[in-house]
Amino acid sequence: MHIHIHSHAKERMKERGATEQEVKLTAQHGEQFPAKFNRAGFRRNFSYNSDLAW
């Protein structure tokens, strides 16, 4: 499956701390649901591993 990630989506990925690999895995293996404009959305949970101390 070829997956193209638009520049706007890449900006949102940075804001959310997501990687391209995570996005591709979600599109390939995540839960699919109906989205606006007759499109499909996908979701999947990933573990968050951060070295940042709050």
N, CA, C and O atoms as CSV, one atom per row, in Angstrom:
chain,resi,resn,atom,element,x,y,z
A,1,MET,N,N,0.848,-1.168,0.000
A,1,MET,CA,C,0.000,0.000,0.000
A,1,MET,C,C,0.900,1.240,0.000
A,1,MET,O,O,1.799,1.358,0.833
A,2,HIS,N,N,0.656,2.156,-0.932
A,2,HIS,CA,C,1.399,3.411,-0.977
A,2,HIS,C,C,0.650,4.448,-0.146
A,2,HIS,O,O,-0.550,4.656,-0.327
A,3,ILE,N,N,1.367,5.087,0.757
A,3,ILE,CA,C,0.756,6.094,1.618
A,3,ILE,C,C,1.501,7.407,1.429
A,3,ILE,O,O,2.708,7.480,1.663
A,4,HIS,N,N,0.788,8.439,1.008
A,4,HIS,CA,C,1.364,9.771,0.842
A,4,HIS,C,C,0.896,10.639,2.003
A,4,HIS,O,O,-0.303,10.731,2.270
A,5,ILE,N,N,1.831,11.270,2.686
A,5,ILE,CA,C,1.494,12.124,3.825
A,5,ILE,C,C,1.656,13.580,3.394
A,5,ILE,O,O,2.757,14.018,3.061
A,6,HIS,N,N,0.557,14.321,3.403
A,6,HIS,CA,C,0.575,15.722,2.992
A,6,HIS,C,C,1.368,16.577,3.978
A,6,HIS,O,O,1.549,16.201,5.136
A,7,SER,N,N,1.835,17.718,3.511
A,7,SER,CA,C,2.648,18.598,4.351
A,7,SER,C,C,1.889,19.067,5.590
A,7,SER,O,O,2.476,19.185,6.665
A,8,HIS,N,N,0.589,19.337,5.449
A,8,HIS,CA,C,-0.211,19.745,6.610
A,8,HIS,C,C,-0.233,18.622,7.649
A,8,HIS,O,O,-0.120,18.877,8.848
A,9,ALA,N,N,-0.377,17.391,7.185
A,9,ALA,CA,C,-0.387,16.249,8.105
A,9,ALA,C,C,0.967,16.100,8.791
A,9,ALA,O,O,1.025,15.752,9.970
A,10,LYS,N,N,2.045,16.357,8.074
A,10,LYS,CA,C,3.383,16.273,8.680
A,10,LYS,C,C,3.555,17.313,9.789
A,10,LYS,O,O,4.186,17.041,10.810
A,11,GLU,N,N,2.989,18.503,9.582
A,11,GLU,CA,C,3.036,19.533,10.623
A,11,GLU,C,C,2.275,19.078,11.863
A,11,GLU,O,O,2.741,19.262,12.988
A,12,ARG,N,N,1.096,18.481,11.653
A,12,ARG,CA,C,0.303,17.990,12.780
A,12,ARG,C,C,1.002,16.839,13.492
A,12,ARG,O,O,0.897,16.705,14.711
A,13,MET,N,N,1.717,16.004,12.732
A,13,MET,CA,C,2.463,14.894,13.329
A,13,MET,C,C,3.511,15.436,14.308
A,13,MET,O,O,3.682,14.902,15.404
A,14,LYS,N,N,4.211,16.503,13.897
A,14,LYS,CA,C,5.224,17.113,14.775
A,14,LYS,C,C,4.575,17.633,16.052
A,14,LYS,O,O,5.106,17.435,17.145
A,15,GLU,N,N,3.422,18.300,15.918
A,15,GLU,CA,C,2.715,18.840,17.080
A,15,GLU,C,C,2.321,17.735,18.052
A,15,GLU,O,O,2.330,17.931,19.267
A,16,ARG,N,N,1.977,16.574,17.507
A,16,ARG,CA,C,1.474,15.467,18.327
A,16,ARG,C,C,2.554,14.466,18.721
A,16,ARG,O,O,2.293,13.548,19.498
A,17,GLY,N,N,3.764,14.636,18.192
A,17,GLY,CA,C,4.844,13.717,18.540
A,17,GLY,C,C,4.728,12.364,17.857
A,17,GLY,O,O,5.202,11.361,18.391
A,18,ALA,N,N,4.110,12.321,16.692
A,18,ALA,CA,C,3.939,11.067,15.951
A,18,ALA,C,C,5.017,10.939,14.881
A,18,ALA,O,O,5.500,11.940,14.353
A,19,THR,N,N,5.387,9.712,14.569
A,19,THR,CA,C,6.371,9.455,13.516
A,19,THR,C,C,5.657,9.005,12.243
A,19,THR,O,O,4.497,8.595,12.280
A,20,GLU,N,N,6.375,9.090,11.108
A,20,GLU,CA,C,5.801,8.604,9.853
A,20,GLU,C,C,5.506,7.116,9.944
A,20,GLU,O,O,4.497,6.651,9.416
A,21,GLN,N,N,6.365,6.377,10.599
A,21,GLN,CA,C,6.156,4.943,10.746
A,21,GLN,C,C,4.853,4.656,11.493
A,21,GLN,O,O,4.100,3.763,11.107
A,22,GLU,N,N,4.588,5.407,12.557
A,22,GLU,CA,C,3.357,5.213,13.319
A,22,GLU,C,C,2.124,5.521,12.466
A,22,GLU,O,O,1.122,4.808,12.533
A,23,VAL,N,N,2.202,6.581,11.669
A,23,VAL,CA,C,1.080,6.955,10.814
A,23,VAL,C,C,0.829,5.862,9.776
A,23,VAL,O,O,-0.319,5.486,9.537
A,24,LYS,N,N,1.885,5.356,9.167
A,24,LYS,CA,C,1.733,4.307,8.156
A,24,LYS,C,C,1.179,3.025,8.770
A,24,LYS,O,O,0.312,2.384,8.176
A,25,LEU,N,N,1.665,2.643,9.943
A,25,LEU,CA,C,1.153,1.454,10.617
A,25,LEU,C,C,-0.321,1.613,10.968
A,25,LEU,O,O,-1.093,0.657,10.894
A,26,THR,N,N,-0.703,2.824,11.349
A,26,THR,CA,C,-2.103,3.088,11.689
A,26,THR,C,C,-2.990,2.942,10.453
A,26,THR,O,O,-4.064,2.346,10.524
A,27,ALA,N,N,-2.541,3.484,9.323
A,27,ALA,CA,C,-3.334,3.368,8.096
A,27,ALA,C,C,-3.423,1.917,7.626
A,27,ALA,O,O,-4.433,1.511,7.050
A,28,GLN,N,N,-2.383,1.144,7.869
A,28,GLN,CA,C,-2.361,-0.243,7.404
A,28,GLN,C,C,-3.084,-1.197,8.354
A,28,GLN,O,O,-3.752,-2.130,7.908
A,29,HIS,N,N,-2.952,-0.966,9.668
A,29,HIS,CA,C,-3.436,-1.948,10.634
A,29,HIS,C,C,-4.358,-1.384,11.711
A,29,HIS,O,O,-4.825,-2.127,12.574
A,30,GLY,N,N,-4.624,-0.081,11.670
A,30,GLY,CA,C,-5.444,0.531,12.711
A,30,GLY,C,C,-6.926,0.307,12.494
A,30,GLY,O,O,-7.357,-0.249,11.484
A,31,GLU,N,N,-7.681,0.753,13.461
A,31,GLU,CA,C,-9.145,0.676,13.384
A,31,GLU,C,C,-9.643,1.736,12.408
A,31,GLU,O,O,-9.267,2.902,12.519
A,32,GLN,N,N,-10.475,1.348,11.463
A,32,GLN,CA,C,-11.011,2.276,10.481
A,32,GLN,C,C,-12.391,2.751,10.928
A,32,GLN,O,O,-13.174,1.975,11.477
A,33,PHE,N,N,-12.689,4.050,10.688
A,33,PHE,CA,C,-13.985,4.608,11.036
A,33,PHE,C,C,-14.387,5.646,9.983
A,33,PHE,O,O,-13.517,6.211,9.320
A,34,PRO,N,N,-15.687,5.905,9.818
A,34,PRO,CA,C,-16.143,6.904,8.843
A,34,PRO,C,C,-15.726,8.309,9.286
A,34,PRO,O,O,-15.819,8.654,10.464
A,35,ALA,N,N,-15.269,9.106,8.327
A,35,ALA,CA,C,-14.852,10.483,8.602
A,35,ALA,C,C,-15.647,11.432,7.697
A,35,ALA,O,O,-16.423,10.995,6.846
A,36,LYS,N,N,-15.440,12.723,7.896
A,36,LYS,CA,C,-16.146,13.738,7.100
A,36,LYS,C,C,-15.837,13.592,5.607
A,36,LYS,O,O,-14.814,13.027,5.219
A,37,PHE,N,N,-16.736,14.108,4.797
A,37,PHE,CA,C,-16.574,14.185,3.350
A,37,PHE,C,C,-16.399,12.803,2.709
A,37,PHE,O,O,-15.657,12.644,1.739
A,38,ASN,N,N,-17.095,11.812,3.270
A,38,ASN,CA,C,-17.094,10.457,2.727
A,38,ASN,C,C,-15.689,9.837,2.688
A,38,ASN,O,O,-15.350,9.096,1.765
A,39,ARG,N,N,-14.888,10.153,3.701
A,39,ARG,CA,C,-13.530,9.626,3.792
A,39,ARG,C,C,-13.451,8.603,4.918
A,39,ARG,O,O,-14.408,8.405,5.667
A,40,ALA,N,N,-12.300,7.961,5.023
A,40,ALA,CA,C,-12.064,7.002,6.101
A,40,ALA,C,C,-11.018,7.575,7.053
A,40,ALA,O,O,-10.021,8.153,6.619
A,41,GLY,N,N,-11.251,7.412,8.341
A,41,GLY,CA,C,-10.268,7.772,9.357
A,41,GLY,C,C,-9.703,6.493,9.955
A,41,GLY,O,O,-10.318,5.430,9.864
A,42,PHE,N,N,-8.539,6.602,10.561
A,42,PHE,CA,C,-7.901,5.446,11.186
A,42,PHE,C,C,-7.391,5.841,12.561
A,42,PHE,O,O,-6.974,6.979,12.773
A,43,ARG,N,N,-7.424,4.890,13.501
A,43,ARG,CA,C,-6.882,5.172,14.829
A,43,ARG,C,C,-6.180,3.932,15.366
A,43,ARG,O,O,-6.527,2.795,15.046
A,44,ARG,N,N,-5.189,4.200,16.186
A,44,ARG,CA,C,-4.413,3.133,16.822
A,44,ARG,C,C,-3.664,3.765,17.984
A,44,ARG,O,O,-3.204,4.902,17.877
A,45,ASN,N,N,-3.536,3.051,19.085
A,45,ASN,CA,C,-2.807,3.550,20.245
A,45,ASN,C,C,-1.375,3.042,20.234
A,45,ASN,O,O,-1.118,1.878,19.927
A,46,PHE,N,N,-0.446,3.929,20.572
A,46,PHE,CA,C,0.957,3.591,20.698
A,46,PHE,C,C,1.425,3.967,22.094
A,46,PHE,O,O,0.889,4.893,22.702
A,47,SER,N,N,2.407,3.264,22.597
A,47,SER,CA,C,2.986,3.600,23.898
A,47,SER,C,C,3.772,4.895,23.769
A,47,SER,O,O,4.432,5.136,22.758
A,48,TYR,N,N,3.697,5.704,24.778
A,48,TYR,CA,C,4.451,6.944,24.809
A,48,TYR,C,C,5.656,6.746,25.702
A,48,TYR,O,O,5.522,6.516,26.903
A,49,ASN,N,N,6.830,6.838,25.111
A,49,ASN,CA,C,8.078,6.663,25.858
A,49,ASN,C,C,8.878,7.942,25.783
A,49,ASN,O,O,9.509,8.222,24.763
A,50,SER,N,N,8.862,8.711,26.833
A,50,SER,CA,C,9.550,9.991,26.828
A,50,SER,C,C,10.608,10.019,27.909
A,50,SER,O,O,10.426,9.472,28.997
A,51,ASP,N,N,11.717,10.665,27.592
A,51,ASP,CA,C,12.786,10.865,28.568
A,51,ASP,C,C,12.640,12.219,29.255
A,51,ASP,O,O,13.453,12.566,30.111
A,52,LEU,N,N,11.624,12.979,28.895
A,52,LEU,CA,C,11.433,14.298,29.481
A,52,LEU,C,C,10.929,14.186,30.910
A,52,LEU,O,O,10.057,13.372,31.215
A,53,ALA,N,N,11.481,15.002,31.768
A,53,ALA,CA,C,10.999,15.045,33.153
A,53,ALA,C,C,10.068,16.242,33.296
A,53,ALA,O,O,10.438,17.359,32.933
A,54,TRP,N,N,8.885,16.026,33.810
A,54,TRP,CA,C,7.919,17.107,33.980
A,54,TRP,C,C,8.073,17.695,35.322
A,54,TRP,O,O,7.351,18.628,35.673
